[in-house]
Amino acid sequence: MDPTLALLGLLGGLITGISPCILPVLPVLFLSGGAQGARLSPAGNPSRVNDTRRPYLVVAGLVLSFSVFTLLGTLVLSSLPIPETVIRWAGIIALVLLGIGMISPRFESILEKPFSRIPQRKVGTGRSGFVLGLVLGAVYVPCAGPVLAAITIAGATGTIGIGTVVLTVSFAVGTAIPLLALALAGRAIAERAAAFRRRQRRVRVGAGIAVIALAAGLTFDLTDVVQRAIPNYTSALSEGIERAVPSPVVAPGGAPVSQELSSCVRGAWDGHADTLQDCGAAPRLTGIQRWLNTPGDSDLDLRSLRGKVVLVDFWAFSCINCQRTIEHITTWYDTYHAAGFEVIGVHTPEYTFERDTGNVIDGARRLDIDYPVALDNDYSTWNDYGVSAWPTSFLIDATGTVRQVSIGEGGYDETEQLIRTLLDEPAAITSPSPK
């Protein structure tokens, strides 16, 4: 076993656990995972003492289910005749039911009826906390850093080996540490603050409201708005991990990636290029299941765009890093499209529910994407370009040569300047839009 993988997974999980992407679940962890696990009940009544294991059980359930669904969800669902969004919607519905149960003890007793025959001494009173954690893990979508991307790709393509398992376990442990710290902080505050000790019933109701609010936020994608509004304060740490990755994991199959393009992709992990490069001819867009935002959703070939400057952007609609980048890409498209600039968004799913065409259409609409989008559910084009993380973009000149590769967030001013430079080259001409 390579200890480097375990270390990278642990560090990647730690960074994810303190990133803006986990903010929507923090109120639930603080109130339901922490405050509800306080040792003392109102007036110190020993007959009604909370389960002190609750913070541990909530976090354990969260990281366990998230790890399993991320690694195996795509493989399992693809073999079953059920919609790929079933896990996400089942999780949201379960959150609502659990939230109502926290508010109404009578309703909670109904929910626990199926488990009534299981001996309490074997299950323990903290079982609802573990169940809540399991449900949170099914709907929890953190930032897509290089470590998580490697796990996701391995799971989606069925290339799970011992290294992937080590990476997954260490990532889960790393994520659990800051989340558990927050839950224990909530418990400590509840134990020490008189207001919490006297109002445990209100704390429970508040936790239930927080759970239902999270479910509503996930349903109407309000959590994405919150995550995008907060600056990515962990970007510097994430970039350090990216540079430490010795060899980014790329899904197997597809045409061999040229030496020139591979070199540019490797170089992009060291930072955003502010000068034009020669990365070889841009690979074709292969294995696309469907096109969006083209006339009649017809296929689009890069060769038909010769004479134009093209940005091929690999993204996923629930990826917060991608959403922040797309805000700049849509601005560039609106600004330079008339001058001969085109964008193709290659949507390669990170999670199972991102394979659903309807979800992609809704996601593109929410992000104001009106440029062509290619659905790359089988990672065919992803493989051919040698991509290994979301988001990754390839800037292609008017002759069809890749001139810049960009991975992750940032470097927007540099990329825009390169777009302007390529548009000014003699080979670039303005021709009718293919849309």
Disulfide bonds with the S-S distance in Angstrom:
Cys21-Cys143 1.52
Cys264-Cys279 2.04
